[in-house]
Amino acid sequence: MSAVYATTLGRNRHTFASLRELMGKATPRRSGDELAGLAATSAEERAAAQSCLADVPLAEFLRTPLIPYESDEVTRLIIDTHDRQAFAPVASLTVGQFRDWLLRYETDDATLAALAPGLTPEMVAAVSKLMGNQDLILVAAKRRVHTAFRNTLGMAGRLSVRLQPNHPTDDPHGIAASILDGLLYGCGDAVIGINPATDSVLAVETLLRLLDDLIQRYAIPTQSCVLAHITTTLEAMRRGAPVDLVFQSIAGTQAANQSFGVSLALLAEAQAAALELRRGTVGDNVMYFETGQGSCLSAGAHQGVDQQTCEVRAYAVARAFRPLLVNTVVGFIGPEYLYDGKQIIRAGLEDHFCGKLLGLPMGCDICHTNHAEADQDDMDTLLTLLGVAGCNFIMGVPGADDIMLGYQSTSFHDSHYLRQVLGLRPAPEFEAWLEAMRIVTGGRQLLPVTADHTILARI
Amino acid sequence: MSFSLPAPDAARDPWLALQRFTTARIALGRSGGSQRTATVLAFRAAHARARDAVQASFSPTTLCAQLDAAKLPNLVLKSAVTDRQTYLLRPDLGRKLCAESQRSLADIAAAPDYTAPDIVLMISDGLAAQAAENYALPTLIPLTEALRSSGWRIGPVCIVPFARVKIQDEIGALLRARFTLLLLGERPGLGSPDSLGAYFTARPAAERTDADRNCVSNIRAAGLSPDLAARKLAWLLNTSRETGQSGVALKDTQPTEAISPL
């Protein structure tokens, strides 16, 4: 077979046999693509692939699915829901021209919002591969994606926090202690979300009731979630448990989703069940999705597609269900997929940009494991960059140390750093509650809390 | 177990007493909205210990001598990984033996007087050499005693540095073992730099996946004690042998008193 994509760089001619190969080789360096054998084998080959990719027409991604339409329901979702009218303004552009178009002063929030249904994840992944970190920040910062349940998330000048009060044995007292800590640090407007150690319906129901009681007792304008498998949450809803948000980890190929035990039909069933409960007061975005580069490869289900493109395909799954929150858990997977701070930072910015371009309410679990070449300084850097990029929400874990999942994320204190340096405030309804509770003043400054504070007095 | 309330600390938050419910880093106090110097330094120290745990080197010879002393026949094998960096970046290489180790196991199994064992036990440093050094032997000794008393024929203990969980399929298949069990250092958490995990597989073969395995994790002084872990594993292995089930189909329904300390 003759090469389809070719370019000459200096004296060397570089050829790429398929669009899939070109996408892998044009990706900024990361360990996961090297592990999968999809990465460029030299810096020059990577630069050549990026030059070559810049000349590919955006429309080619509609003609050449990277994963076959017939065998993959995610591809079918992408192709079948593609909006040609919305695509029209960029239909004649190449990937390189699309980067320039995105950077124009005239391309604003409204333009990007109208364009989103016309974009496929592959187009978005392709343009991100040509963009530097500052481009990823600049374009994402133009885009605000609003969602709502018991409060309104994603507004300009706002930064929300998922309060993550995990405990290694799901001990209700231990979890409640971390929740109170987070609330008294002004966190929890995105969601109070527990990763359960045990995925059993009974255990999950206990936690859901604990969260519901807390939210009602203190009349907190926020939503709860227990991040169990979607089938467990469905069962909990059937049993009448108070489910605000349905959580699920999702990936960008049908095979990877199968390895997670989910399908588009199952996601739709759970969304319908949660909508029926009508627990939202200011909106009805009832889904919470988590993703992360490398999950398809880790499941042996990447089908020759690079990990960043697979990740963006997961966002196509997410957008079909109007989620309240989409969280890319960027450094959790380990160094065989994202080796060090540099790779984690780049991936976090890519994920946020790509998700926002597709119209998703992107947040990021800015995190690392102890076997990655990264530390809290790298987390500080990514935190700052994502704050500038207008990230909807981050995690708040006591002292940044998740004692159940065994990794390091961002702390409650970290959100106050970002709020101070960038002038960001919590979601408006939650901000009003924090002020009324005398926890925060002026939207972002913590007040001294004494032992007789309402929240502590009523434990 | 009893809890004692920590001494009052003006720098910490007034809800410090809630610490008795969790080891999470709550009520840290603050400087402005930021963490105080003391809590930042404590976090860095914990991270430093976890980082050192990942990088720590592992010496099979010490473990061999200890196994000899415990009269447990043993041998050292090598995975396809030769250094720590490769181990972190190439999980695929940690899942298989090097050619030389493949040959030596094939030779053992080809000997005319070779009898296939019921179970082969293995030890690897994994992501925490300290875990293997501190807790592998204290787990293996009571485990082998319990298994022997239930009539298990136990093969040589294989020490395999730089291994991943799946390597047991190849070792088990080469030795024609009915079961394999691998003890290896787990990914260190901030508060647990030396946690050991135990993974076992029935009918080890190339086609086995993680869904076919059972795991007992968090084996360490401050977690599940090696002695309790050994009893849990013996119970699970005996149940698996009787029911023919393993992996997700095999649930830990053992009554808690059966594993409570004597």
Contacts between the chains, C-beta under 8 A, distances in Angstrom:
chain1	res1	chain2	res2	distance
A	31	B	89	5.6
A	34	B	89	7.5
A	35	B	89	6.9
A	35	B	90	6.6
A	35	B	91	7.6
A	35	B	92	7.1
A	165	B	24	7.4
A	166	B	24	7.8
A	167	B	22	5.9
A	167	B	24	7.2
A	171	B	21	6.8
A	171	B	22	7.2
A	173	B	21	4.1
A	173	B	22	7.6
A	174	B	21	4.6
A	174	B	22	3.7
A	174	B	24	7.1
A	175	B	22	7.7
A	176	B	21	7.4
A	177	B	15	7.9
A	177	B	18	3.9
A	177	B	19	7.4
A	177	B	21	4.4
A	177	B	22	4.9
A	177	B	24	7.1
A	177	B	26	5.8
A	178	B	22	6.0
A	178	B	24	4.9
A	178	B	26	5.8
A	180	B	15	6.3
A	180	B	18	6.6
A	181	B	13	7.6
A	181	B	15	6.9
A	181	B	18	7.2
A	181	B	24	7.6
A	181	B	26	3.9
A	181	B	27	6.2
A	184	B	13	7.1
A	184	B	15	6.8
A	185	B	30	8.0
A	334	B	88	8.0
A	334	B	187	7.7
A	335	B	88	4.9
A	335	B	89	6.5
A	336	B	88	6.6
A	336	B	89	5.6
A	336	B	90	7.1
A	336	B	91	5.4
A	339	B	89	6.9
A	369	B	187	6.3
A	370	B	47	7.0
A	370	B	50	3.9
A	370	B	51	6.1
A	370	B	53	7.5
A	370	B	54	5.9
A	370	B	187	6.7
A	370	B	188	4.9
A	370	B	189	7.1
A	370	B	190	7.3
A	371	B	54	4.8
A	371	B	88	5.9
A	371	B	127	5.6
A	371	B	187	6.0
A	371	B	188	7.5
A	375	B	47	6.5
A	376	B	43	7.3
A	376	B	44	7.8
A	376	B	47	7.5
A	398	B	24	4.2
A	398	B	25	4.7
A	398	B	26	4.7
A	398	B	28	7.5
A	399	B	24	7.2
A	399	B	25	2.5
A	399	B	26	7.5
A	399	B	28	5.7
A	399	B	35	7.5
A	399	B	39	6.6
A	399	B	43	6.3
A	400	B	25	7.6
A	400	B	43	7.0
A	401	B	24	7.2
A	401	B	25	5.2
A	401	B	43	6.8
A	401	B	46	7.4
A	401	B	190	4.9
A	401	B	191	7.5
A	403	B	22	7.3
A	403	B	23	5.4
A	403	B	24	5.3
A	403	B	189	7.2
A	403	B	190	7.9
A	403	B	191	6.4
A	406	B	187	6.4
A	406	B	188	7.6
A	406	B	189	3.3
A	406	B	190	7.6
A	406	B	192	7.1
A	407	B	189	7.5
A	408	B	47	7.1
A	408	B	190	6.9
A	411	B	25	7.8
A	411	B	35	6.8
A	413	B	28	7.4
A	413	B	30	6.3
A	413	B	33	6.2
A	413	B	34	5.4
A	413	B	35	4.8
A	416	B	30	7.8
A	416	B	32	7.5
A	416	B	33	2.8
A	416	B	34	6.7
A	417	B	33	6.6
A	417	B	34	5.9
A	419	B	33	7.2
A	420	B	32	7.6
A	420	B	33	6.1
A	444	B	33	7.8
A	445	B	33	7.3
A	446	B	30	6.9
A	446	B	33	5.7
A	449	B	13	6.8
A	449	B	14	6.4
A	449	B	15	7.9
A	450	B	14	6.0
A	451	B	14	4.2
A	451	B	15	7.6
A	453	B	14	7.8
A	456	B	14	6.8
A	456	B	15	5.5
A	459	B	18	7.8
